[in-house]
Amino acid sequence: MNNPRTSLIVLTGAIAFFAPALQAQRPPVFQAEVRQYVTVDSPTVALTHVRLIDGTGGPPRDDHTILVSDGRIQAVGATGMISIPSGAKVLDLTGHTVIPGIVGVHDHMFYSTPQMTMVQSPYASPRLYLASGVTTVRTTGSFSPYAELNLKGGIERGEVPGPRIHITAPYVISPGPDAHLDQIGMHKLTTEESARRMVRYWAEEGAEWIKGYTQLSRQIFAAVIDEAHKHGLKVTGHLCSISFSEAVRLGIDNIEHGFRTNSDYDRSKQQDLCPPTHFETLAKLDMNDPRIQETFRLMVERAVPMTTTAVNEQLAPGRPGPDPRTIDAMAPWIAEQELARRAQLDASTPTGEIYPHMREIYPRSQQYERAFVKAGGLLAAGVDPAFGALAGFGDQRNLELLVQAGFTVPEAIQIMTANGAKVLGVLADLGTVEVGKLADLVVIQGDLMANPGAIRQTTIVFKDGVGYDSAKLIASVKGQVGVR
């Protein structure tokens, strides 16, 4: 969620088995609501003649076959070199690219409208994520955590189509200039004990992460982090009153949105306050400033990843507006509001921008992400569904944005898949196309190396070896974003 005031060993021909860290989530029976979207459901499936980008960051491999059985990848190699068992369902995917299932680490189950209304979306969001190839998400901040816990259970029981869900508890803030955010469902923590009590409660309820928001005191956030770690939870944050360097020293596990939320570089910053000149400072910052590398050195040293979010683009003028499929998925009045917001944003002058200084900050944020990775940092990706960046569609858009930032297509795919799996601690089972891993695979018509935009042409999404019809899932949510 964004606040405009403060805000972004492959074995050829071999079959190997590994002790799984995760159990395949395929339920005993799919209910009719799920079954209608299933297009491939065979015990053994062979995806043949694909161009494979495997999520490791290595070059693509042409004319490959991926053999899937019992929900896991059993063999990967050149087509003709893999022995396909009799009775297997064989898909000839000539002209298609296959990538691992996308792991979105900033993927809410609500949508923020241009009027800053948060619409919980237990129907539209999970379908859009799965349709777009996003097979695993972290709900990075919640306004309706019980709705999300219920949704997670429904997906695991085969009652609702959707991705695996890693639950984040309600947002936490502390008293200060942005404390009014408690009125829209954020949890205002006023003492260390209240912070610890809140963390313990949500640990027992099934949350895996806690997310801090822009207004936090170091004392309160330190208590949140300490208590979370005692109970096996991790902590991330959309920061400002606490800078990246301060948060890393407190023990944070992940940082959201990147450059536009880092107050490390504002010399006027006061303790526990987001500086009023924050955005102006970032807009004018020399990207060769040595303080940037010092931030990165600390993050790399403490192994703190950073998340890039597609919504960052939607705050900057002069960027592409929503495409036709996005407009088609929105409720008509939401689409009207979004088109009006984009028109106003693009017509704004530098002195009258809706989101001050994002004209200068957005390109700098792309430079910042590239420099972070070059310095050895772990970059993952998500969408933060708001302002025209939709669940799933925005995750796909990250591929194009990362390529624009200077990453190769295989590097960008790695950021969107394997790196997200690392952040969530599930790389042993997800994030790359390798023997023994869960069969989460995205089939895309076209060549991603030649055209990253082809990711919009996703046809089949495999989760636990079951293939879902992307087009049918998208059709089911026509006009539903902002409604349900």
C-alpha positions as CSV (number, residue, x, y, z in Angstrom):
1,M,0.0,0.0,0.0
2,N,1.3,3.4,-0.8
3,N,0.7,6.7,1.0
4,P,1.3,9.7,-1.3
5,R,2.4,11.8,1.6
6,T,5.3,9.6,2.6
7,S,6.1,7.4,-0.3
8,L,8.2,1.1,-3.9
9,I,21.8,-28.4,-11.0
10,V,19.9,-29.3,-13.8
11,L,20.3,-33.1,-14.6
12,T,19.9,-34.0,-18.2
13,G,17.9,-37.1,-18.8
14,A,18.1,-38.1,-15.1
15,I,15.5,-38.6,-12.5
16,A,16.4,-37.5,-8.9
17,F,14.4,-37.4,-5.7
18,F,15.0,-35.1,-2.8
19,A,13.5,-35.0,0.7
20,P,11.0,-32.2,0.3
21,A,11.0,-29.1,2.5
22,L,7.5,-28.2,1.4
23,Q,4.6,-30.6,0.8
24,A,2.8,-30.2,-2.5
25,Q,-0.4,-28.3,-1.8
26,R,-2.6,-30.3,-4.1
27,P,-5.7,-31.2,-2.1
28,P,-7.3,-34.6,-2.4
29,V,-10.2,-33.1,-4.4
30,F,-10.6,-29.9,-6.3
31,Q,-14.0,-28.3,-5.8
32,A,-15.9,-27.2,-8.9
33,E,-14.8,-23.6,-8.4
34,V,-11.2,-24.7,-9.0
35,R,-11.8,-27.5,-11.4
36,Q,-13.3,-25.2,-14.0
37,Y,-9.9,-23.6,-14.5
38,V,-7.8,-26.7,-14.6
39,T,-6.6,-27.6,-18.1
40,V,-3.8,-30.1,-17.4
41,D,-4.2,-32.7,-14.6
42,S,-2.3,-35.9,-15.4
43,P,0.0,-37.8,-13.0
44,T,2.8,-37.4,-15.5
45,V,3.3,-34.5,-17.9
46,A,6.0,-33.7,-20.4
47,L,6.5,-30.2,-21.6
48,T,8.5,-30.6,-24.8
49,H,10.3,-28.3,-27.3
50,V,10.3,-25.3,-24.9
51,R,12.8,-22.4,-24.6
52,L,13.7,-22.6,-20.9
53,I,14.7,-19.7,-18.7
54,D,15.3,-21.6,-15.5
55,G,15.5,-18.9,-12.8
56,T,19.1,-19.4,-12.0
57,G,20.2,-16.3,-14.0
58,G,21.9,-18.5,-16.7
59,P,21.3,-18.3,-20.4
60,P,18.1,-19.7,-22.0
61,R,18.2,-23.3,-23.3
62,D,16.4,-24.1,-26.5
63,D,14.3,-27.2,-27.4
64,H,14.1,-28.6,-23.9
65,T,11.8,-31.0,-22.2
66,I,10.6,-30.8,-18.6
67,L,9.1,-34.0,-17.2
68,V,6.7,-33.6,-14.3
69,S,5.3,-36.4,-12.1
70,D,3.4,-36.3,-8.8
71,G,3.7,-32.6,-8.6
72,R,7.5,-32.4,-8.9
73,I,10.0,-31.9,-11.6
74,Q,11.6,-35.3,-12.4
75,A,13.8,-34.5,-15.4
76,V,15.0,-31.5,-17.4
77,G,17.1,-31.8,-20.6
78,A,17.3,-31.5,-24.3
79,T,14.2,-32.8,-26.1
80,G,15.0,-36.3,-27.4
81,M,17.3,-37.0,-24.4
82,I,14.5,-37.4,-21.9
83,S,12.8,-40.7,-21.6
84,I,9.0,-40.0,-21.4
85,P,7.0,-42.7,-19.7
86,S,4.1,-44.3,-21.6
87,G,0.8,-42.8,-20.6
88,A,2.3,-39.4,-19.9
89,K,0.5,-36.4,-21.2
90,V,2.8,-34.8,-23.8
91,L,2.5,-31.1,-24.6
92,D,4.3,-29.9,-27.7
93,L,5.2,-26.3,-26.8
94,T,7.2,-25.2,-29.8
95,G,7.4,-21.5,-29.9
96,H,6.8,-21.1,-26.1
97,T,9.0,-20.0,-23.3
98,V,8.9,-21.6,-19.8
99,I,10.0,-19.9,-16.6
100,P,9.6,-20.9,-12.9
101,G,6.4,-19.8,-11.1
102,I,6.8,-16.2,-10.1
103,V,7.3,-15.5,-6.3
104,G,5.7,-12.1,-5.5
105,V,7.0,-10.8,-2.2
106,H,4.9,-7.6,-2.1
107,D,1.5,-8.9,-3.3
108,H,-1.5,-7.7,-1.3
109,M,-4.9,-9.3,-1.3
110,F,-6.5,-5.9,-1.5
111,Y,-6.5,-3.1,-4.1
112,S,-5.9,0.6,-3.4
113,T,-8.0,2.8,-5.6
114,P,-7.1,6.3,-6.8
115,Q,-9.3,7.6,-4.0
116,M,-7.2,5.6,-1.5
117,T,-10.0,3.2,-0.7
118,M,-8.6,-0.3,0.1
119,V,-10.9,-3.0,-1.4
120,Q,-10.3,-6.5,0.0
121,S,-10.2,-8.8,-3.0
122,P,-10.5,-12.5,-2.0
123,Y,-12.1,-13.2,-5.4
124,A,-10.2,-11.1,-8.0
125,S,-6.7,-11.1,-6.5
126,P,-5.9,-14.8,-6.2
127,R,-7.3,-15.5,-9.7
128,L,-5.2,-12.7,-11.2
129,Y,-2.1,-13.8,-9.4
130,L,-2.4,-17.4,-10.6
131,A,-3.4,-16.4,-14.1
132,S,-0.3,-14.2,-14.4
133,G,2.1,-17.0,-13.3
134,V,2.4,-15.9,-9.7
135,T,2.3,-19.2,-7.8
136,T,3.6,-17.9,-4.5
137,V,2.9,-14.6,-2.7
138,R,3.6,-12.8,0.5
139,T,0.8,-10.6,1.6
140,T,3.1,-7.7,2.6
141,G,0.9,-5.9,5.0
142,S,-2.8,-6.6,5.7
143,F,-6.0,-4.7,6.6
144,S,-8.1,-7.9,6.8
145,P,-5.7,-10.6,8.1
146,Y,-8.5,-13.1,8.9
147,A,-9.9,-12.8,5.4
148,E,-6.4,-13.7,4.1
149,L,-6.0,-16.5,6.6
150,N,-9.3,-17.9,5.4
151,L,-8.3,-17.4,1.8
152,K,-5.1,-19.3,2.3
153,G,-7.0,-22.2,3.9
154,G,-9.5,-22.2,1.0
155,I,-6.8,-22.4,-1.6
156,E,-5.0,-25.2,0.3
157,R,-8.3,-27.2,0.6
158,G,-9.0,-26.9,-3.2
159,E,-12.0,-24.6,-2.7
160,V,-10.5,-21.5,-4.3
161,P,-8.0,-21.1,-7.2
162,G,-4.9,-19.1,-6.2
163,P,-1.2,-19.0,-5.3
164,R,0.5,-20.2,-2.1
165,I,0.2,-17.5,0.5
166,H,2.7,-16.4,3.1
167,I,0.7,-14.3,5.6
168,T,1.8,-10.9,6.9
169,A,0.1,-9.5,10.0
170,P,-1.5,-6.0,10.1
171,Y,0.7,-3.0,9.4
172,V,2.4,-1.5,12.5
173,I,3.1,2.2,13.1
174,S,3.9,4.3,16.2
175,P,2.8,7.8,17.3
176,G,4.0,10.6,15.1
177,P,3.1,12.6,12.0
178,D,1.6,9.7,10.1
179,A,-0.1,8.1,13.1
180,H,-3.5,9.0,11.5
181,L,-3.0,5.8,9.4
182,D,-4.4,3.8,12.3
183,Q,-7.8,5.1,11.1
184,I,-7.5,2.9,8.0
185,G,-6.6,-0.3,9.9
186,M,-2.9,0.0,10.8
187,H,-2.0,-1.0,14.3
188,K,-0.6,1.9,16.3
189,L,1.8,0.7,18.9
190,T,2.4,3.1,21.8
191,T,4.7,1.0,24.1
192,E,7.2,-1.8,23.8
193,E,4.9,-4.2,25.6
194,S,2.0,-3.4,23.2
195,A,4.4,-4.1,20.3
196,R,5.5,-7.5,21.8
197,R,2.0,-8.5,22.6
198,M,0.8,-7.7,19.1
199,V,3.6,-9.8,17.6
200,R,2.9,-12.7,19.9
201,Y,-0.8,-12.6,19.0
202,W,-0.3,-12.8,15.3
203,A,2.4,-15.4,15.6
204,E,-0.2,-17.6,17.2
205,E,-2.8,-16.8,14.6
206,G,-0.5,-18.0,11.8
207,A,1.3,-14.9,10.4
208,E,4.9,-15.4,9.1
209,W,5.9,-11.7,8.7
210,I,5.3,-8.4,10.3
211,K,5.4,-5.1,8.3
212,G,6.3,-1.7,9.7
213,Y,5.0,1.4,7.9
214,T,6.4,4.9,7.4
215,Q,5.9,6.3,10.9
216,L,7.9,4.2,13.4
217,S,10.1,4.9,16.4
218,R,13.3,3.0,16.7
219,Q,12.3,1.9,20.2
220,I,9.0,0.4,19.1
221,F,10.3,-1.1,16.0
222,A,13.3,-2.7,17.8
223,A,10.7,-4.4,20.1
224,V,8.7,-5.6,17.1
225,I,11.8,-7.1,15.5
226,D,13.1,-8.7,18.7
227,E,9.8,-10.3,19.6
228,A,9.2,-11.5,16.0
229,H,12.5,-13.2,15.8
230,K,11.8,-14.9,19.2
231,H,8.7,-16.5,17.6
232,G,10.1,-17.4,14.2
233,L,8.6,-14.4,12.3
234,K,10.4,-12.1,10.1
235,V,10.0,-8.3,9.6
236,T,9.9,-6.1,6.6
237,G,9.1,-2.4,6.2
238,H,8.0,0.5,4.0
239,L,10.3,2.9,5.8
240,C,10.9,6.7,6.2
241,S,11.1,7.8,9.8
242,I,13.6,4.9,10.2
243,S,16.2,4.9,7.4
244,F,17.4,1.8,5.7
245,S,20.7,1.8,7.7
246,E,18.9,2.3,11.0
247,A,16.5,-0.5,10.2
248,V,19.3,-2.9,9.2
249,R,21.1,-2.2,12.5
250,L,17.8,-2.9,14.3
251,G,17.7,-6.4,12.6
252,I,15.1,-6.0,9.9
253,D,14.8,-8.9,7.5
254,N,13.7,-7.2,4.2
255,I,13.1,-3.6,3.0
256,E,10.3,-2.6,0.6
257,H,10.1,-0.3,-2.4
258,G,13.7,0.7,-2.6
259,F,15.1,4.2,-3.2
260,R,12.0,6.3,-2.7
261,T,11.5,5.1,0.9
262,N,15.1,5.5,2.1
263,S,15.8,8.6,4.3
264,D,19.5,7.8,4.8
265,Y,20.6,10.7,2.6
266,D,18.6,13.6,4.0
267,R,20.9,15.6,6.2
268,S,18.0,17.4,7.9
269,K,16.5,14.1,9.2
270,Q,15.6,14.1,12.9
271,Q,15.4,11.0,15.0
272,D,12.2,8.9,14.4
273,L,10.8,11.4,11.9
274,C,10.4,11.2,8.2
275,P,12.1,14.5,7.0
276,P,9.8,16.9,5.2
277,T,12.5,17.3,2.5
278,H,12.7,13.6,1.9
279,F,11.5,13.5,-1.7
280,E,13.3,16.7,-2.6
281,T,16.6,15.2,-1.3
282,L,16.1,12.0,-3.3
283,A,15.3,14.0,-6.5
284,K,18.5,15.9,-6.3
285,L,20.8,13.1,-5.0
286,D,24.0,12.4,-6.9
287,M,23.8,8.7,-7.6
288,N,27.5,8.4,-7.1
289,D,27.2,9.7,-3.6
290,P,29.4,7.4,-1.5
291,R,26.6,7.1,1.2
292,I,24.7,4.9,-1.3
293,Q,27.4,2.3,-1.3
294,E,27.6,2.5,2.5
295,T,23.9,1.7,2.7
296,F,24.5,-1.2,0.3
297,R,27.5,-2.4,2.2
298,L,25.5,-2.6,5.4
299,M,22.6,-4.4,3.7
300,V,24.8,-6.9,2.0
301,E,26.8,-7.5,5.2
302,R,23.6,-8.2,7.2
303,A,22.0,-10.1,4.3
304,V,19.0,-7.8,4.1
305,P,17.2,-8.1,0.7
306,M,15.3,-5.2,-1.0
307,T,12.0,-5.5,-2.9
308,T,11.3,-3.6,-6.1
309,T,7.6,-2.9,-6.7
310,A,5.8,-2.3,-10.0
311,V,3.6,0.4,-8.4
312,N,6.7,2.7,-8.2
313,E,6.2,3.4,-12.0
314,Q,2.6,4.4,-11.4
315,L,3.6,7.3,-9.2
316,A,5.7,9.0,-12.0
317,P,4.5,11.1,-14.9
318,G,5.3,10.1,-18.4
319,R,5.1,6.4,-17.8
320,P,2.7,4.0,-19.7
321,G,-0.8,4.0,-18.3
322,P,-3.0,1.0,-17.8
323,D,-3.2,-1.4,-20.8
324,P,-6.6,-2.6,-22.2
325,R,-6.6,-5.9,-20.2
326,T,-6.1,-3.9,-17.0
327,I,-9.0,-1.6,-17.7
328,D,-11.1,-4.6,-18.6
329,A,-10.4,-6.2,-15.2
330,M,-11.4,-3.1,-13.3
331,A,-14.8,-2.1,-12.2
332,P,-15.9,0.7,-14.6
333,W,-15.8,3.4,-12.0
334,I,-12.4,2.3,-10.8
335,A,-11.1,2.4,-14.4
336,E,-12.6,5.9,-14.9
337,Q,-10.8,7.1,-11.7
338,E,-7.5,5.5,-12.8
339,L,-7.6,7.0,-16.3
340,A,-8.4,10.4,-14.8
341,R,-5.5,10.0,-12.3
342,R,-3.1,9.1,-15.0
343,A,-4.2,12.0,-17.2
344,Q,-3.8,14.4,-14.3
345,L,-0.4,13.0,-13.4
346,D,0.9,13.2,-17.0
347,A,-0.4,16.8,-17.4
348,S,1.2,17.9,-14.2
349,T,4.2,20.3,-14.1
350,P,7.2,19.7,-12.0
351,T,5.9,22.2,-9.4
352,G,2.5,20.7,-9.3
353,E,3.0,17.0,-9.4
354,I,0.5,14.7,-7.5
355,Y,3.5,12.8,-6.1
356,P,6.2,15.4,-5.7
357,H,9.5,14.7,-7.4
358,M,8.6,11.3,-8.7
359,R,9.6,12.5,-12.2
360,E,13.2,12.6,-11.0
361,I,13.0,9.8,-8.3
362,Y,11.6,7.0,-10.5
363,P,14.6,6.8,-12.9
364,R,16.9,7.1,-10.0
365,S,15.2,4.2,-8.3
366,Q,16.0,2.0,-11.3
367,Q,19.6,3.0,-11.1
368,Y,19.6,2.3,-7.3
369,E,18.3,-1.2,-7.8
370,R,20.9,-2.0,-10.5
371,A,23.7,-0.6,-8.2
372,F,22.4,-2.6,-5.3
373,V,22.6,-5.9,-7.2
374,K,26.0,-4.9,-8.5
375,A,27.1,-4.4,-4.9
376,G,26.1,-7.9,-4.1
377,G,22.6,-7.2,-2.8
378,L,19.6,-9.6,-3.1
379,L,16.8,-7.9,-5.0
380,A,13.3,-9.5,-5.2
381,A,10.1,-8.2,-6.7
382,G,6.4,-7.7,-6.1
383,V,3.6,-5.5,-7.4
384,D,1.9,-3.6,-4.5
385,P,-1.5,-3.5,-6.2
386,A,-2.6,0.1,-6.4
387,F,-3.1,2.9,-8.9
388,G,-3.4,0.7,-12.0
389,A,-0.8,-1.8,-11.0
390,L,-3.0,-4.9,-10.6
391,A,-2.4,-8.2,-8.8
392,G,-0.5,-10.5,-11.2
393,F,-0.4,-8.0,-14.1
394,G,2.0,-5.8,-12.1
395,D,4.2,-8.8,-11.2
396,Q,4.5,-9.5,-15.0
397,R,5.3,-5.8,-15.6
398,N,8.3,-6.1,-13.3
399,L,10.1,-8.1,-16.1
400,E,9.9,-5.2,-18.5
401,L,10.9,-2.6,-15.8
402,L,13.9,-4.7,-14.6
403,V,15.1,-5.0,-18.2
404,Q,14.7,-1.2,-18.6
405,A,16.8,-0.8,-15.5
406,G,19.6,-2.7,-17.2
407,F,19.1,-6.3,-16.2
408,T,19.1,-9.1,-18.7
409,V,16.0,-11.2,-19.1
410,P,17.4,-14.2,-17.3
411,E,18.6,-11.9,-14.5
412,A,15.2,-10.3,-14.2
413,I,13.5,-13.7,-14.1
414,Q,15.9,-14.7,-11.3
415,I,14.9,-11.6,-9.3
416,M,11.2,-12.5,-9.8
417,T,11.5,-16.2,-9.0
418,A,14.6,-17.6,-7.2
419,N,15.3,-14.4,-5.3
420,G,11.7,-14.2,-4.0
421,A,12.0,-17.8,-2.9
422,K,15.2,-17.0,-1.0
423,V,13.5,-14.2,0.8
424,L,10.6,-16.5,1.9
425,G,13.0,-19.4,2.7
426,V,11.6,-21.8,0.2
427,L,14.3,-22.0,-2.4
428,A,14.8,-25.7,-1.7
429,D,11.5,-26.3,-3.4
430,L,10.6,-23.3,-5.5
431,G,12.0,-20.5,-7.6
432,T,14.0,-22.4,-10.3
433,V,13.3,-25.2,-12.8
434,E,15.4,-28.0,-11.4
435,V,15.0,-31.7,-10.7
436,G,13.3,-32.4,-7.4
437,K,11.6,-29.1,-7.0
438,L,7.8,-28.5,-7.0
439,A,6.5,-28.2,-10.5
440,D,5.5,-24.5,-10.6
441,L,6.0,-23.5,-14.2
442,V,4.7,-20.7,-16.4
443,V,4.1,-21.4,-20.1
444,I,4.4,-18.2,-22.3
445,Q,3.6,-18.0,-26.0
446,G,6.5,-16.3,-27.6
447,D,10.2,-15.6,-26.9
448,L,10.9,-13.6,-23.8
449,M,14.5,-13.0,-24.8
450,A,13.3,-11.1,-27.9
451,N,10.3,-9.5,-26.3
452,P,9.9,-9.3,-22.5
453,G,6.4,-8.0,-23.1
454,A,5.4,-11.5,-24.3
455,I,5.0,-12.4,-20.6
456,R,1.5,-11.1,-21.0
457,Q,0.8,-14.0,-23.3
458,T,0.9,-16.6,-20.5
459,T,-1.2,-19.6,-21.5
460,I,-0.8,-22.3,-18.8
461,V,0.3,-21.9,-15.2
462,F,1.4,-25.0,-13.4
463,K,1.3,-25.1,-9.6
464,D,2.2,-28.4,-8.0
465,G,2.1,-30.0,-11.4
466,V,-1.5,-29.0,-12.1
467,G,-2.0,-26.7,-15.1
468,Y,-4.4,-23.8,-15.0
469,D,-5.9,-21.9,-17.9
470,S,-4.6,-18.4,-17.7
471,A,-7.1,-16.8,-20.1
472,K,-10.1,-18.4,-18.3
473,L,-9.0,-17.1,-15.0
474,I,-8.5,-13.6,-16.3
475,A,-12.0,-13.7,-18.0
476,S,-13.5,-14.7,-14.6
477,V,-12.5,-11.4,-13.1
478,K,-13.6,-9.0,-15.8
479,G,-14.9,-5.8,-14.1
480,Q,-14.2,-7.2,-10.6
481,V,-11.1,-5.4,-9.5
482,G,-12.4,-2.9,-6.9
483,V,-15.5,-4.9,-6.3
484,R,-14.6,-8.3,-4.8
